[in-house]
Amino acid sequence: MALEPNLEHILMQALGARGETGVGLEPGLAERLVRDTVKAVEQQESAGQPAVLLSPPAIRPVLARFLRRSAPGLKVFSHAEIPDGKSIRIVSLIGSGA
């Protein structure tokens, strides 16, 4: 899984404004992020696949903490943690509204 590019941009901006202490998100956006993530995690787990979210390195720690309670089976990795030459397949976009 990955973040929809516009959502990723919003999260990067929010983190830049708040620093490492947390992301200041509009409540509706935060709720949508959680809802979409939980739905995607459930789909992955029901298919017998691991639930992994790929994110930019700058927001990975905050995103992992933010989603920990809602989606305890989710693993959040940054782009930098994927070895060179390793192919990945994005099966869903968080925040795409689909």
C-alpha angles and dihedrals in degrees: 000000000000138000119264105254095244091049090047089053092050091050091048090051093047091050091048090054095047103032123215094323094084148302119277103216132171105254094239091052092048090050092049091049091053094043094048092045094049090049092050092046091051091051092050094047093046088053089052092247128129117259106235127163119199116210141164112278093243094061101032098097094046093043092049091051093045094052098037097097097040096045109022093170093056120109116202117205130178123231087248092060093062110093118240111261093026112125119218132190120214108214099177141012117225110223097020092115091233 
